[in-house]
Amino acid sequence: MNVADFLAAFRADLQDEEQPYLWSDQELVRYLNAAVQEANERALLTEDRSTPAVCVIPLQAGVATYALHPSVLQVKRVTLRGRPLDETSIESLDCEYRDWESRNGHPRRFIFAQASGSMPPQLRLVSTPVAADVVNLTVYRGALKPLCEDRDTEKPELPVRFHEQLKDWVYRCAYLKQDAETLDKAKAADFEAIFVGNFGQRPDANVQRKQRDRRSPIVRFTW
């Protein structure tokens, strides 16, 4: 389904086919973008190992921590010169090595920190590289580019079999619009429950906070 297909289906299902519309095209496409992100965060549907801006990280000597593309939700695999690096955590390293933060050499482990507030997702290499090199990532990510009502032939960056199920989140958002003719919290809750049944619960925020504590200074790139 492309954007035009979604808009036609939304208006038919929501009985909003006559102008002035209760929900504008811009609002509905914004809800659709939110649905794509929610589906990716809940079910990790988009695996990527080939997009250079996302999956290729140039290393600098003396720099251990790197900002990742803002779409990255999780890092599945990291390789350096074809060799996989082992994922670890700050807590594990603290138990093993008192001086791990000051170690320099060939990286053999990595720590992934999810995005938090204005901070992008990050990758911390252990040990700190001593020479320029490149690491390659396999990640789970969100959409690279949001959909737009003006580009109505574009499709969500998800497998086609999930497109129909995205509508439930759109309807959930539509019925939460603060307007006397649109607000219906009961319907919104029903559609959210259907969406959760298809894509799962949202990751627990407390667990995510524990995973991204004690950040290191980062090197930023212009994407």
Buried (B, 14 or more C-beta within 10 A) or exposed (E): BBBBEBBEBBBEEBEBEEEEEBBEBEBBBBBBBBBBBBBBBBBBBBEBEEBEEBBEBEBEEEBBBBBBBEBBBBBBBBBBEEEEBEBBBBEEBEEEEEEBBEEEEEBBBBBBBBBBEEEBBBBBBBBBBEEEBEBBBBBBBBBBEBBBBEEBEBEBBBEEEBBEBBBBBBBBBBBBBEEEEBEBEEBBEBBBEBBBEBBBEEBEEEEBEEBBEEBBEBBEEEE
